[in-house]
């Protein structure tokens, strides 16, 4: 992961990541699939599908690294919720630094959703209240949203 010092709209310094977490992947998605998809939005430095160490089976998520933060931001904006092998991807900045992950922010769990609500609809609804890092709607074995 490459971190660069940048300036936000308010003028304060911040770290800008070039690494993205890509979740919700089908087990047959390969590094090549991600490389081709993300390469449409700028040069890709590296891609890795994360696998179980003993079985070598996909853990259904991976990381993609671009060369610059502008390509990374554009990939996040354009590709989040894109269908890949029939499943919507969940993309967010990768936070390897434990201090970022343990910042005091938390998760919100919502139950009794209408079964027509998907990842994007949930994201669009709640983004009116602030920045959403990632959202996921539970699905059953057939891929239908369960409303949980």
N, C-alpha and C positions, 0 to 999 in steps of 0.2 A: 504494500500500500504506500502510495506517495502522498505526503502531506505538504501543502504549500501554504505559505502565509499570504493571506489576501485581506481585502477590505470589504466589509459589508456596506450596505446603503447608509448606515448610520456613521460610517467612518471608523468604527473600531476594528482592531485586528482580529482575524479568525483563521482557523486552519481549514483549508479546502482539500478534500479528499479526491483522489482519482480512482478509488476502489469502490466497487458496487457489490452488494450481496444480492443474489438472484435466487429466490425461493419459489416453492410451489411447482418444481419441475417434475415431469414424468421420469420414471427410472431409466427410460431409454434415451434421454437427452444426453448428448456427448459434448465434450469440450469443443469439437468442431461446430456443432449447432450454435453454441453461444458465441464462438468466434465470428462466425458468418453473420449472425444477427446483429451483434454489437458493432462489428466492423463496418456496417452500413453508415454508422454515425461518427466515425473517426477511427484513427489507427488504434488497434488493441495491442497492449503490451503483453498481457498474459491472461489466461483463462484457466480455471480449475473447477471441475465438478468434484465435490467432496464425497468420499466413499468410506464405508466402514473398513477399518483396518484388517479385520479378520476375514470378512466375506467378500470384500472388494465391491460390494453392491453400492449403488448410488444412495446417498442420504437425501436426495431430492433438493439439493441446493448447491450453489457454487459461488465463485467470485470472479469478477471481470475487472481488469485494470486497464484504463486508457492512459495515454501519454500526457494529457492535459485536462485540467478541471472543466473546461468548457465542453469538451466532448462527453465527459462523464455526466455533467448536468443535463446535457441534451439527451443522452441515452436514458437517463432516469425519467425525464419528462415525456419522451416519445414512446419508450418501450414498456413502461410500467403497465401491467395488466394485459399486455400483448399475449395472444394465444400462441403457445409453443407446443406442438404435438397434442393439441386439443385442450390444454390446460392454461389458465391465465397465470402469467408470471407475477411475482411480487418482488419489486426491486426497491432497494434503499441503500443509502451510503453504508459501507462496511465500517464498523467501529471496533477496531481491534484493541484500542486503548481502554483498559478497565475503568479508568476514571470517567470516560465518556459514557460507558455502559451503565455505570453506577451513579448517575448524576442526580438521582432523586426523582426523576420522571418515572412514570409507570404505565401500565397497561390498563385498558378499559375493556371489560367483557360485557357484551350486550346479548341478551337472550330474547327469544320469541320474535325473531325477525320474520317478515314475510318471506316465503320460499323463493320469491322472485328477486330478492336482494342479493346482488353478487358483490365481489370485492370492490369493483369500481364504484358502484352505487353507494356503498358504505363509505368509501373514501371521499367521494364528492359531497356527501351529506355532512360529514364531520369536519371536512377541511374548512368549512365556514367558521369554525370555532378555534382554529389554530393549525399549526403545522402537523401533518400526519406523517410519521416515519414509515409506517407499514400497517396494513390491515389485512385481515383474512376472515372469510366467512366459512364456517365448517361445512363440509360436504360428506355425503354418505359414500359407500363403496362404488356406487355407479357414477359418482361425480355430481349428483344433484345436490343443490344446497338444502341443508336440513333445517334452517331456521333457528338453530341453536346459537 
